[in-house]
């Protein structure tokens, strides 16, 4: 007996990822609070302070945000490298 697979497509007017809007709400509210409360500058100052104190995670974040992530280089079977750039 052959059974039909359930329809997994979203219906009109309903989002495909019901959790997506929750993340957007949190992100939007966080951005609003950071700008209104002038917390963004203090967070950046703290990040830079931690990086200057030797915190490697903070250093990586500072460099990734200011210079961009380093391109990853992978060797192929014939040892000729190719570069993968990851952009967000």
PyMOL Python script that loads the backbone (N, CA, C, O; Angstrom):
from pymol import cmd

cmd.read_pdbstr("""\
ATOM      1  N   UNK A   1       0.845  -1.174   0.000  1.00  0.00           N
ATOM      2  CA  UNK A   1       0.000   0.000   0.000  1.00  0.00           C
ATOM      3  C   UNK A   1       0.895   1.243   0.000  1.00  0.00           C
ATOM      4  O   UNK A   1       1.846   1.320   0.778  1.00  0.00           O
ATOM      5  N   UNK A   2       0.604   2.181  -0.839  1.00  0.00           N
ATOM      6  CA  UNK A   2       1.360   3.420  -0.943  1.00  0.00           C
ATOM      7  C   UNK A   2       0.606   4.511  -0.193  1.00  0.00           C
ATOM      8  O   UNK A   2      -0.582   4.741  -0.421  1.00  0.00           O
ATOM      9  N   UNK A   3       1.331   5.182   0.717  1.00  0.00           N
ATOM     10  CA  UNK A   3       0.697   6.293   1.433  1.00  0.00           C
ATOM     11  C   UNK A   3       1.314   7.599   0.958  1.00  0.00           C
ATOM     12  O   UNK A   3       2.501   7.679   0.642  1.00  0.00           O
ATOM     13  N   UNK A   4       0.485   8.595   0.921  1.00  0.00           N
ATOM     14  CA  UNK A   4       0.944   9.909   0.474  1.00  0.00           C
ATOM     15  C   UNK A   4       1.642  10.618   1.629  1.00  0.00           C
ATOM     16  O   UNK A   4       1.160  10.602   2.762  1.00  0.00           O
ATOM     17  N   UNK A   5       2.780  11.239   1.332  1.00  0.00           N
ATOM     18  CA  UNK A   5       3.512  11.995   2.350  1.00  0.00           C
ATOM     19  C   UNK A   5       2.684  13.204   2.765  1.00  0.00           C
ATOM     20  O   UNK A   5       1.988  13.794   1.939  1.00  0.00           O
ATOM     21  N   UNK A   6       2.757  13.580   4.055  1.00  0.00           N
ATOM     22  CA  UNK A   6       1.996  14.751   4.500  1.00  0.00           C
ATOM     23  C   UNK A   6       2.495  16.023   3.825  1.00  0.00           C
ATOM     24  O   UNK A   6       3.679  16.152   3.512  1.00  0.00           O
ATOM     25  N   UNK A   7       1.590  16.944   3.608  1.00  0.00           N
ATOM     26  CA  UNK A   7       1.949  18.220   2.987  1.00  0.00           C
ATOM     27  C   UNK A   7       2.696  19.065   4.012  1.00  0.00           C
ATOM     28  O   UNK A   7       2.119  19.496   5.010  1.00  0.00           O
ATOM     29  N   UNK A   8       3.989  19.302   3.760  1.00  0.00           N
ATOM     30  CA  UNK A   8       4.807  20.064   4.703  1.00  0.00           C
ATOM     31  C   UNK A   8       4.979  21.516   4.277  1.00  0.00           C
ATOM     32  O   UNK A   8       5.636  22.287   4.976  1.00  0.00           O
ATOM     33  N   UNK A   9       4.413  21.895   3.166  1.00  0.00           N
ATOM     34  CA  UNK A   9       4.525  23.283   2.705  1.00  0.00           C
ATOM     35  C   UNK A   9       3.652  24.183   3.554  1.00  0.00           C
ATOM     36  O   UNK A   9       2.580  23.787   4.009  1.00  0.00           O
ATOM     37  N   UNK A  10       4.128  25.398   3.759  1.00  0.00           N
ATOM     38  CA  UNK A  10       3.324  26.339   4.547  1.00  0.00           C
ATOM     39  C   UNK A  10       2.135  26.816   3.728  1.00  0.00           C
ATOM     40  O   UNK A  10       2.206  26.931   2.504  1.00  0.00           O
ATOM     41  N   UNK A  11       1.066  27.085   4.416  1.00  0.00           N
ATOM     42  CA  UNK A  11      -0.140  27.572   3.761  1.00  0.00           C
ATOM     43  C   UNK A  11      -0.079  29.089   3.652  1.00  0.00           C
ATOM     44  O   UNK A  11       0.625  29.745   4.419  1.00  0.00           O
ATOM     45  N   UNK A  12      -0.800  29.631   2.718  1.00  0.00           N
ATOM     46  CA  UNK A  12      -0.807  31.069   2.514  1.00  0.00           C
ATOM     47  C   UNK A  12      -1.136  31.842   3.781  1.00  0.00           C
ATOM     48  O   UNK A  12      -2.094  31.509   4.480  1.00  0.00           O
ATOM     49  N   UNK A  13      -0.359  32.860   4.078  1.00  0.00           N
ATOM     50  CA  UNK A  13      -0.601  33.663   5.259  1.00  0.00           C
ATOM     51  C   UNK A  13       0.028  33.114   6.518  1.00  0.00           C
ATOM     52  O   UNK A  13       0.002  33.767   7.561  1.00  0.00           O
ATOM     53  N   UNK A  14       0.595  31.919   6.436  1.00  0.00           N
ATOM     54  CA  UNK A  14       1.257  31.326   7.590  1.00  0.00           C
ATOM     55  C   UNK A  14       2.746  31.212   7.292  1.00  0.00           C
ATOM     56  O   UNK A  14       3.126  30.684   6.247  1.00  0.00           O
ATOM     57  N   UNK A  15       3.588  31.696   8.189  1.00  0.00           N
ATOM     58  CA  UNK A  15       5.017  31.613   7.932  1.00  0.00           C
ATOM     59  C   UNK A  15       5.497  30.168   7.980  1.00  0.00           C
ATOM     60  O   UNK A  15       4.910  29.332   8.668  1.00  0.00           O
ATOM     61  N   UNK A  16       6.561  29.882   7.251  1.00  0.00           N
ATOM     62  CA  UNK A  16       7.127  28.541   7.234  1.00  0.00           C
ATOM     63  C   UNK A  16       7.848  28.210   8.520  1.00  0.00           C
ATOM     64  O   UNK A  16       7.842  27.055   8.946  1.00  0.00           O
ATOM     65  N   UNK A  17       8.472  29.196   9.153  1.00  0.00           N
ATOM     66  CA  UNK A  17       9.195  28.982  10.401  1.00  0.00           C
ATOM     67  C   UNK A  17       8.496  29.780  11.490  1.00  0.00           C
ATOM     68  O   UNK A  17       8.685  30.991  11.607  1.00  0.00           O
ATOM     69  N   UNK A  18       7.697  29.097  12.276  1.00  0.00           N
ATOM     70  CA  UNK A  18       6.930  29.804  13.297  1.00  0.00           C
ATOM     71  C   UNK A  18       7.817  30.387  14.389  1.00  0.00           C
ATOM     72  O   UNK A  18       7.395  31.310  15.086  1.00  0.00           O
ATOM     73  N   UNK A  19       9.033  29.876  14.559  1.00  0.00           N
ATOM     74  CA  UNK A  19       9.953  30.415  15.561  1.00  0.00           C
ATOM     75  C   UNK A  19      10.732  31.617  15.051  1.00  0.00           C
ATOM     76  O   UNK A  19      11.340  32.336  15.844  1.00  0.00           O
ATOM     77  N   UNK A  20      10.728  31.848  13.754  1.00  0.00           N
ATOM     78  CA  UNK A  20      11.498  32.949  13.174  1.00  0.00           C
ATOM     79  C   UNK A  20      11.059  34.310  13.683  1.00  0.00           C
ATOM     80  O   UNK A  20      11.898  35.172  13.946  1.00  0.00           O
ATOM     81  N   UNK A  21       9.770  34.513  13.825  1.00  0.00           N
ATOM     82  CA  UNK A  21       9.279  35.815  14.274  1.00  0.00           C
ATOM     83  C   UNK A  21       9.648  36.073  15.727  1.00  0.00           C
ATOM     84  O   UNK A  21       9.847  37.225  16.114  1.00  0.00           O
ATOM     85  N   UNK A  22       9.742  35.024  16.539  1.00  0.00           N
ATOM     86  CA  UNK A  22      10.128  35.195  17.940  1.00  0.00           C
ATOM     87  C   UNK A  22      11.545  35.756  18.036  1.00  0.00           C
ATOM     88  O   UNK A  22      11.809  36.663  18.826  1.00  0.00           O
ATOM     89  N   UNK A  23      12.447  35.215  17.233  1.00  0.00           N
ATOM     90  CA  UNK A  23      13.823  35.710  17.229  1.00  0.00           C
ATOM     91  C   UNK A  23      13.907  37.145  16.759  1.00  0.00           C
ATOM     92  O   UNK A  23      14.697  37.931  17.282  1.00  0.00           O
ATOM     93  N   UNK A  24      13.098  37.489  15.779  1.00  0.00           N
ATOM     94  CA  UNK A  24      13.094  38.851  15.251  1.00  0.00           C
ATOM     95  C   UNK A  24      12.579  39.826  16.304  1.00  0.00           C
ATOM     96  O   UNK A  24      13.107  40.930  16.438  1.00  0.00           O
ATOM     97  N   UNK A  25      11.555  39.427  17.050  1.00  0.00           N
ATOM     98  CA  UNK A  25      11.009  40.285  18.096  1.00  0.00           C
ATOM     99  C   UNK A  25      12.070  40.560  19.152  1.00  0.00           C
ATOM    100  O   UNK A  25      12.252  41.702  19.571  1.00  0.00           O
ATOM    101  N   UNK A  26      12.761  39.525  19.578  1.00  0.00           N
ATOM    102  CA  UNK A  26      13.813  39.681  20.591  1.00  0.00           C
ATOM    103  C   UNK A  26      14.941  40.559  20.062  1.00  0.00           C
ATOM    104  O   UNK A  26      15.412  41.458  20.759  1.00  0.00           O
ATOM    105  N   UNK A  27      15.376  40.296  18.825  1.00  0.00           N
ATOM    106  CA  UNK A  27      16.467  41.070  18.222  1.00  0.00           C
ATOM    107  C   UNK A  27      16.079  42.543  18.085  1.00  0.00           C
ATOM    108  O   UNK A  27      16.873  43.430  18.401  1.00  0.00           O
ATOM    109  N   UNK A  28      14.858  42.801  17.614  1.00  0.00           N
ATOM    110  CA  UNK A  28      14.417  44.186  17.445  1.00  0.00           C
ATOM    111  C   UNK A  28      14.347  44.922  18.784  1.00  0.00           C
ATOM    112  O   UNK A  28      14.761  46.077  18.884  1.00  0.00           O
ATOM    113  N   UNK A  29      13.825  44.253  19.805  1.00  0.00           N
ATOM    114  CA  UNK A  29      13.727  44.882  21.128  1.00  0.00           C
ATOM    115  C   UNK A  29      15.118  45.124  21.715  1.00  0.00           C
ATOM    116  O   UNK A  29      15.365  46.167  22.320  1.00  0.00           O
ATOM    117  N   UNK A  30      16.013  44.172  21.540  1.00  0.00           N
ATOM    118  CA  UNK A  30      17.384  44.338  22.026  1.00  0.00           C
ATOM    119  C   UNK A  30      18.049  45.535  21.363  1.00  0.00           C
ATOM    120  O   UNK A  30      18.685  46.343  22.039  1.00  0.00           O
ATOM    121  N   UNK A  31      17.909  45.657  20.042  1.00  0.00           N
ATOM    122  CA  UNK A  31      18.487  46.801  19.327  1.00  0.00           C
ATOM    123  C   UNK A  31      17.887  48.108  19.817  1.00  0.00           C
ATOM    124  O   UNK A  31      18.604  49.089  20.015  1.00  0.00           O
ATOM    125  N   UNK A  32      16.576  48.125  20.012  1.00  0.00           N
ATOM    126  CA  UNK A  32      15.906  49.343  20.466  1.00  0.00           C
ATOM    127  C   UNK A  32      16.425  49.759  21.843  1.00  0.00           C
ATOM    128  O   UNK A  32      16.708  50.936  22.069  1.00  0.00           O
ATOM    129  N   UNK A  33      16.551  48.810  22.754  1.00  0.00           N
ATOM    130  CA  UNK A  33      17.036  49.113  24.098  1.00  0.00           C
ATOM    131  C   UNK A  33      18.489  49.572  24.072  1.00  0.00           C
ATOM    132  O   UNK A  33      18.868  50.464  24.831  1.00  0.00           O
ATOM    133  N   UNK A  34      19.305  48.973  23.207  1.00  0.00           N
ATOM    134  CA  UNK A  34      20.711  49.368  23.131  1.00  0.00           C
ATOM    135  C   UNK A  34      20.853  50.799  22.631  1.00  0.00           C
ATOM    136  O   UNK A  34      21.691  51.550  23.130  1.00  0.00           O
ATOM    137  N   UNK A  35      20.049  51.180  21.658  1.00  0.00           N
ATOM    138  CA  UNK A  35      20.135  52.526  21.102  1.00  0.00           C
ATOM    139  C   UNK A  35      19.531  53.550  22.053  1.00  0.00           C
ATOM    140  O   UNK A  35      20.130  54.596  22.303  1.00  0.00           O
ATOM    141  N   UNK A  36      18.346  53.253  22.584  1.00  0.00           N
ATOM    142  CA  UNK A  36      17.675  54.203  23.468  1.00  0.00           C
ATOM    143  C   UNK A  36      18.425  54.379  24.777  1.00  0.00           C
ATOM    144  O   UNK A  36      18.512  55.492  25.294  1.00  0.00           O
ATOM    145  N   UNK A  37      18.962  53.308  25.313  1.00  0.00           N
ATOM    146  CA  UNK A  37      19.640  53.370  26.594  1.00  0.00           C
ATOM    147  C   UNK A  37      21.118  53.704  26.472  1.00  0.00           C
ATOM    148  O   UNK A  37      21.839  53.704  27.470  1.00  0.00           O
ATOM    149  N   UNK A  38      21.564  53.981  25.284  1.00  0.00           N
ATOM    150  CA  UNK A  38      22.963  54.311  25.011  1.00  0.00           C
ATOM    151  C   UNK A  38      23.903  53.228  25.542  1.00  0.00           C
ATOM    152  O   UNK A  38      25.020  53.514  25.973  1.00  0.00           O
ATOM    153  N   UNK A  39      23.435  51.992  25.502  1.00  0.00           N
ATOM    154  CA  UNK A  39      24.233  50.877  25.995  1.00  0.00           C
ATOM    155  C   UNK A  39      25.202  50.359  24.945  1.00  0.00           C
ATOM    156  O   UNK A  39      26.181  49.692  25.279  1.00  0.00           O
ATOM    157  N   UNK A  40      24.940  50.656  23.687  1.00  0.00           N
ATOM    158  CA  UNK A  40      25.796  50.147  22.621  1.00  0.00           C
ATOM    159  C   UNK A  40      27.231  50.634  22.788  1.00  0.00           C
ATOM    160  O   UNK A  40      28.171  49.849  22.662  1.00  0.00           O
ATOM    161  N   UNK A  41      27.403  51.915  23.068  1.00  0.00           N
ATOM    162  CA  UNK A  41      28.761  52.450  23.241  1.00  0.00           C
ATOM    163  C   UNK A  41      29.453  51.812  24.425  1.00  0.00           C
ATOM    164  O   UNK A  41      30.641  51.498  24.352  1.00  0.00           O
ATOM    165  N   UNK A  42      28.726  51.613  25.522  1.00  0.00           N
ATOM    166  CA  UNK A  42      29.351  51.011  26.704  1.00  0.00           C
ATOM    167  C   UNK A  42      29.703  49.547  26.443  1.00  0.00           C
ATOM    168  O   UNK A  42      30.711  49.057  26.952  1.00  0.00           O
ATOM    169  N   UNK A  43      28.885  48.843  25.657  1.00  0.00           N
ATOM    170  CA  UNK A  43      29.209  47.464  25.306  1.00  0.00           C
ATOM    171  C   UNK A  43      30.452  47.389  24.432  1.00  0.00           C
ATOM    172  O   UNK A  43      31.293  46.509  24.616  1.00  0.00           O
ATOM    173  N   UNK A  44      30.566  48.309  23.484  1.00  0.00           N
ATOM    174  CA  UNK A  44      31.749  48.345  22.620  1.00  0.00           C
ATOM    175  C   UNK A  44      32.987  48.671  23.445  1.00  0.00           C
ATOM    176  O   UNK A  44      34.040  48.060  23.258  1.00  0.00           O
ATOM    177  N   UNK A  45      32.863  49.642  24.366  1.00  0.00           N
ATOM    178  CA  UNK A  45      34.002  49.976  25.241  1.00  0.00           C
ATOM    179  C   UNK A  45      34.432  48.758  26.054  1.00  0.00           C
ATOM    180  O   UNK A  45      35.626  48.494  26.195  1.00  0.00           O
ATOM    181  N   UNK A  46      33.471  48.023  26.582  1.00  0.00           N
ATOM    182  CA  UNK A  46      33.774  46.837  27.391  1.00  0.00           C
ATOM    183  C   UNK A  46      34.442  45.759  26.542  1.00  0.00           C
ATOM    184  O   UNK A  46      35.390  45.117  26.995  1.00  0.00           O
ATOM    185  N   UNK A  47      33.966  45.555  25.328  1.00  0.00           N
ATOM    186  CA  UNK A  47      34.568  44.576  24.426  1.00  0.00           C
ATOM    187  C   UNK A  47      36.021  44.929  24.144  1.00  0.00           C
ATOM    188  O   UNK A  47      36.896  44.064  24.190  1.00  0.00           O
ATOM    189  N   UNK A  48      36.277  46.202  23.853  1.00  0.00           N
ATOM    190  CA  UNK A  48      37.643  46.640  23.584  1.00  0.00           C
ATOM    191  C   UNK A  48      38.520  46.512  24.835  1.00  0.00           C
ATOM    192  O   UNK A  48      39.690  46.141  24.743  1.00  0.00           O
ATOM    193  N   UNK A  49      37.951  46.817  25.989  1.00  0.00           N
ATOM    194  CA  UNK A  49      38.686  46.694  27.244  1.00  0.00           C
ATOM    195  C   UNK A  49      39.089  45.238  27.491  1.00  0.00           C
ATOM    196  O   UNK A  49      40.227  44.961  27.870  1.00  0.00           O
ATOM    197  N   UNK A  50      38.160  44.317  27.277  1.00  0.00           N
ATOM    198  CA  UNK A  50      38.461  42.898  27.455  1.00  0.00           C
ATOM    199  C   UNK A  50      39.526  42.427  26.473  1.00  0.00           C
ATOM    200  O   UNK A  50      40.413  41.652  26.833  1.00  0.00           O
ATOM    201  N   UNK A  51      39.436  42.897  25.232  1.00  0.00           N
ATOM    202  CA  UNK A  51      40.435  42.535  24.232  1.00  0.00           C
ATOM    203  C   UNK A  51      41.814  43.048  24.637  1.00  0.00           C
ATOM    204  O   UNK A  51      42.807  42.334  24.501  1.00  0.00           O
ATOM    205  N   UNK A  52      41.878  44.276  25.132  1.00  0.00           N
ATOM    206  CA  UNK A  52      43.157  44.846  25.570  1.00  0.00           C
ATOM    207  C   UNK A  52      43.734  44.094  26.768  1.00  0.00           C
ATOM    208  O   UNK A  52      44.950  44.048  26.953  1.00  0.00           O
ATOM    209  N   UNK A  53      42.854  43.504  27.582  1.00  0.00           N
ATOM    210  CA  UNK A  53      43.306  42.748  28.753  1.00  0.00           C
ATOM    211  C   UNK A  53      43.743  41.332  28.387  1.00  0.00           C
ATOM    212  O   UNK A  53      44.215  40.584  29.244  1.00  0.00           O
ATOM    213  N   UNK A  54      43.587  40.967  27.128  1.00  0.00           N
ATOM    214  CA  UNK A  54      44.055  39.654  26.687  1.00  0.00           C
ATOM    215  C   UNK A  54      42.979  38.608  26.492  1.00  0.00           C
ATOM    216  O   UNK A  54      43.304  37.445  26.252  1.00  0.00           O
ATOM    217  N   UNK A  55      41.718  38.971  26.584  1.00  0.00           N
ATOM    218  CA  UNK A  55      40.630  38.018  26.372  1.00  0.00           C
ATOM    219  C   UNK A  55      40.595  37.646  24.881  1.00  0.00           C
ATOM    220  O   UNK A  55      40.274  38.473  24.028  1.00  0.00           O
ATOM    221  N   UNK A  56      40.935  36.374  24.590  1.00  0.00           N
ATOM    222  CA  UNK A  56      41.055  35.938  23.196  1.00  0.00           C
ATOM    223  C   UNK A  56      39.717  35.964  22.450  1.00  0.00           C
ATOM    224  O   UNK A  56      39.685  36.279  21.261  1.00  0.00           O
ATOM    225  N   UNK A  57      38.623  35.641  23.124  1.00  0.00           N
ATOM    226  CA  UNK A  57      37.310  35.683  22.476  1.00  0.00           C
ATOM    227  C   UNK A  57      36.974  37.123  22.084  1.00  0.00           C
ATOM    228  O   UNK A  57      36.468  37.372  20.990  1.00  0.00           O
ATOM    229  N   UNK A  58      37.259  38.067  22.983  1.00  0.00           N
ATOM    230  CA  UNK A  58      37.004  39.479  22.689  1.00  0.00           C
ATOM    231  C   UNK A  58      37.896  39.949  21.541  1.00  0.00           C
ATOM    232  O   UNK A  58      37.444  40.680  20.660  1.00  0.00           O
ATOM    233  N   UNK A  59      39.165  39.530  21.553  1.00  0.00           N
ATOM    234  CA  UNK A  59      40.076  39.910  20.461  1.00  0.00           C
ATOM    235  C   UNK A  59      39.550  39.407  19.123  1.00  0.00           C
ATOM    236  O   UNK A  59      39.527  40.151  18.143  1.00  0.00           O
ATOM    237  N   UNK A  60      39.124  38.138  19.081  1.00  0.00           N
ATOM    238  CA  UNK A  60      38.605  37.560  17.843  1.00  0.00           C
ATOM    239  C   UNK A  60      37.387  38.344  17.362  1.00  0.00           C
ATOM    240  O   UNK A  60      37.256  38.637  16.173  1.00  0.00           O
ATOM    241  N   UNK A  61      36.507  38.678  18.287  1.00  0.00           N
ATOM    242  CA  UNK A  61      35.303  39.426  17.921  1.00  0.00           C
ATOM    243  C   UNK A  61      35.657  40.799  17.352  1.00  0.00           C
ATOM    244  O   UNK A  61      35.097  41.221  16.340  1.00  0.00           O
ATOM    245  N   UNK A  62      36.582  41.487  18.004  1.00  0.00           N
ATOM    246  CA  UNK A  62      37.000  42.813  17.530  1.00  0.00           C
ATOM    247  C   UNK A  62      37.566  42.713  16.129  1.00  0.00           C
ATOM    248  O   UNK A  62      37.186  43.488  15.251  1.00  0.00           O
ATOM    249  N   UNK A  63      38.486  41.755  15.900  1.00  0.00           N
ATOM    250  CA  UNK A  63      39.101  41.636  14.583  1.00  0.00           C
ATOM    251  C   UNK A  63      38.114  41.160  13.530  1.00  0.00           C
ATOM    252  O   UNK A  63      38.143  41.642  12.398  1.00  0.00           O
ATOM    253  N   UNK A  64      37.239  40.218  13.883  1.00  0.00           N
ATOM    254  CA  UNK A  64      36.242  39.748  12.920  1.00  0.00           C
ATOM    255  C   UNK A  64      35.304  40.876  12.507  1.00  0.00           C
ATOM    256  O   UNK A  64      34.920  40.965  11.341  1.00  0.00           O
ATOM    257  N   UNK A  65      34.931  41.739  13.453  1.00  0.00           N
ATOM    258  CA  UNK A  65      34.004  42.823  13.155  1.00  0.00           C
ATOM    259  C   UNK A  65      34.672  43.986  12.443  1.00  0.00           C
ATOM    260  O   UNK A  65      34.031  44.675  11.649  1.00  0.00           O
ATOM    261  N   UNK A  66      35.955  44.216  12.717  1.00  0.00           N
ATOM    262  CA  UNK A  66      36.615  45.380  12.118  1.00  0.00           C
ATOM    263  C   UNK A  66      37.334  45.044  10.809  1.00  0.00           C
ATOM    264  O   UNK A  66      37.342  45.856   9.884  1.00  0.00           O
ATOM    265  N   UNK A  67      37.931  43.870  10.724  1.00  0.00           N
ATOM    266  CA  UNK A  67      38.721  43.509   9.541  1.00  0.00           C
ATOM    267  C   UNK A  67      38.040  42.466   8.666  1.00  0.00           C
ATOM    268  O   UNK A  67      38.453  42.248   7.527  1.00  0.00           O
ATOM    269  N   UNK A  68      37.017  41.831   9.178  1.00  0.00           N
ATOM    270  CA  UNK A  68      36.366  40.748   8.447  1.00  0.00           C
ATOM    271  C   UNK A  68      37.032  39.434   8.777  1.00  0.00           C
ATOM    272  O   UNK A  68      38.195  39.399   9.180  1.00  0.00           O
ATOM    273  N   UNK A  69      36.300  38.362   8.606  1.00  0.00           N
ATOM    274  CA  UNK A  69      36.841  37.042   8.919  1.00  0.00           C
ATOM    275  C   UNK A  69      37.884  36.654   7.881  1.00  0.00           C
ATOM    276  O   UNK A  69      37.799  37.032   6.713  1.00  0.00           O
ATOM    277  N   UNK A  70      38.862  35.896   8.335  1.00  0.00           N
ATOM    278  CA  UNK A  70      39.934  35.431   7.452  1.00  0.00           C
ATOM    279  C   UNK A  70      39.371  34.369   6.525  1.00  0.00           C
ATOM    280  O   UNK A  70      38.611  33.499   6.950  1.00  0.00           O
ATOM    281  N   UNK A  71      39.751  34.444   5.246  1.00  0.00           N
ATOM    282  CA  UNK A  71      39.309  33.450   4.274  1.00  0.00           C
ATOM    283  C   UNK A  71      39.927  32.103   4.608  1.00  0.00           C
ATOM    284  O   UNK A  71      41.109  32.026   4.945  1.00  0.00           O
ATOM    285  N   UNK A  72      39.139  31.046   4.516  1.00  0.00           N
ATOM    286  CA  UNK A  72      39.642  29.706   4.777  1.00  0.00           C
ATOM    287  C   UNK A  72      40.237  29.145   3.500  1.00  0.00           C
ATOM    288  O   UNK A  72      39.647  29.268   2.426  1.00  0.00           O
ATOM    289  N   UNK A  73      41.404  28.531   3.613  1.00  0.00           N
ATOM    290  CA  UNK A  73      42.074  27.937   2.461  1.00  0.00           C
ATOM    291  C   UNK A  73      42.068  26.427   2.642  1.00  0.00           C
ATOM    292  O   UNK A  73      42.460  25.920   3.693  1.00  0.00           O
ATOM    293  N   UNK A  74      41.619  25.702   1.605  1.00  0.00           N
ATOM    294  CA  UNK A  74      41.576  24.248   1.629  1.00  0.00           C
ATOM    295  C   UNK A  74      42.349  23.727   0.431  1.00  0.00           C
ATOM    296  O   UNK A  74      42.295  24.311  -0.651  1.00  0.00           O
ATOM    297  N   UNK A  75      43.069  22.629   0.622  1.00  0.00           N
ATOM    298  CA  UNK A  75      43.802  22.023  -0.487  1.00  0.00           C
ATOM    299  C   UNK A  75      42.922  20.971  -1.152  1.00  0.00           C
ATOM    300  O   UNK A  75      42.188  20.255  -0.472  1.00  0.00           O
ATOM    301  N   UNK A  76      42.993  20.875  -2.474  1.00  0.00           N
ATOM    302  CA  UNK A  76      42.252  19.859  -3.214  1.00  0.00           C
ATOM    303  C   UNK A  76      43.140  18.643  -3.381  1.00  0.00           C
ATOM    304  O   UNK A  76      44.260  18.615  -2.872  1.00  0.00           O
ATOM    305  N   UNK A  77      42.654  17.645  -4.084  1.00  0.00           N
ATOM    306  CA  UNK A  77      43.425  16.421  -4.291  1.00  0.00           C
ATOM    307  C   UNK A  77      44.758  16.694  -4.969  1.00  0.00           C
ATOM    308  O   UNK A  77      45.744  16.019  -4.676  1.00  0.00           O
ATOM    309  N   UNK A  78      44.807  17.667  -5.866  1.00  0.00           N
ATOM    310  CA  UNK A  78      46.062  17.970  -6.561  1.00  0.00           C
ATOM    311  C   UNK A  78      46.872  19.043  -5.829  1.00  0.00           C
ATOM    312  O   UNK A  78      47.798  19.631  -6.387  1.00  0.00           O
ATOM    313  N   UNK A  79      46.498  19.287  -4.551  1.00  0.00           N
ATOM    314  CA  UNK A  79      47.219  20.217  -3.678  1.00  0.00           C
ATOM    315  C   UNK A  79      47.190  21.666  -4.152  1.00  0.00           C
ATOM    316  O   UNK A  79      47.986  22.480  -3.683  1.00  0.00           O
ATOM    317  N   UNK A  80      46.299  21.998  -5.061  1.00  0.00           N
ATOM    318  CA  UNK A  80      46.123  23.378  -5.476  1.00  0.00           C
ATOM    319  C   UNK A  80      45.082  24.000  -4.539  1.00  0.00           C
ATOM    320  O   UNK A  80      43.942  23.538  -4.503  1.00  0.00           O
ATOM    321  N   UNK A  81      45.449  25.026  -3.790  1.00  0.00           N
ATOM    322  CA  UNK A  81      44.483  25.593  -2.838  1.00  0.00           C
ATOM    323  C   UNK A  81      43.378  26.375  -3.540  1.00  0.00           C
ATOM    324  O   UNK A  81      43.572  26.942  -4.615  1.00  0.00           O
ATOM    325  N   UNK A  82      42.248  26.386  -2.916  1.00  0.00           N
ATOM    326  CA  UNK A  82      41.167  27.260  -3.344  1.00  0.00           C
ATOM    327  C   UNK A  82      40.667  27.970  -2.109  1.00  0.00           C
ATOM    328  O   UNK A  82      40.788  27.451  -1.000  1.00  0.00           O
ATOM    329  N   UNK A  83      40.106  29.149  -2.286  1.00  0.00           N
ATOM    330  CA  UNK A  83      39.729  30.009  -1.162  1.00  0.00           C
ATOM    331  C   UNK A  83      38.215  30.057  -1.066  1.00  0.00           C
ATOM    332  O   UNK A  83      37.512  30.238  -2.060  1.00  0.00           O
ATOM    333  N   UNK A  84      37.733  29.889   0.161  1.00  0.00           N
ATOM    334  CA  UNK A  84      36.306  30.016   0.446  1.00  0.00           C
ATOM    335  C   UNK A  84      36.122  31.251   1.304  1.00  0.00           C
ATOM    336  O   UNK A  84      36.657  31.305   2.412  1.00  0.00           O
ATOM    337  N   UNK A  85      35.385  32.243   0.833  1.00  0.00           N
ATOM    338  CA  UNK A  85      35.071  33.426   1.610  1.00  0.00           C
ATOM    339  C   UNK A  85      33.694  33.249   2.216  1.00  0.00           C
ATOM    340  O   UNK A  85      32.723  32.986   1.507  1.00  0.00           O
ATOM    341  N   UNK A  86      33.612  33.394   3.532  1.00  0.00           N
ATOM    342  CA  UNK A  86      32.341  33.278   4.223  1.00  0.00           C
ATOM    343  C   UNK A  86      31.896  34.680   4.605  1.00  0.00           C
ATOM    344  O   UNK A  86      32.583  35.371   5.356  1.00  0.00           O
ATOM    345  N   UNK A  87      30.734  35.107   4.083  1.00  0.00           N
ATOM    346  CA  UNK A  87      30.216  36.437   4.372  1.00  0.00           C
ATOM    347  C   UNK A  87      28.906  36.299   5.092  1.00  0.00           C
ATOM    348  O   UNK A  87      28.114  35.404   4.796  1.00  0.00           O
ATOM    349  N   UNK A  88      28.673  37.187   6.046  1.00  0.00           N
ATOM    350  CA  UNK A  88      27.404  37.177   6.784  1.00  0.00           C
ATOM    351  C   UNK A  88      26.647  38.418   6.500  1.00  0.00           C
ATOM    352  O   UNK A  88      25.549  38.605   7.024  1.00  0.00           O
TER     353      UNK A  88
END
""", "prot")
cmd.dss("prot")
cmd.show_as("cartoon", "prot")
cmd.util.cbc("prot")
cmd.orient("prot")
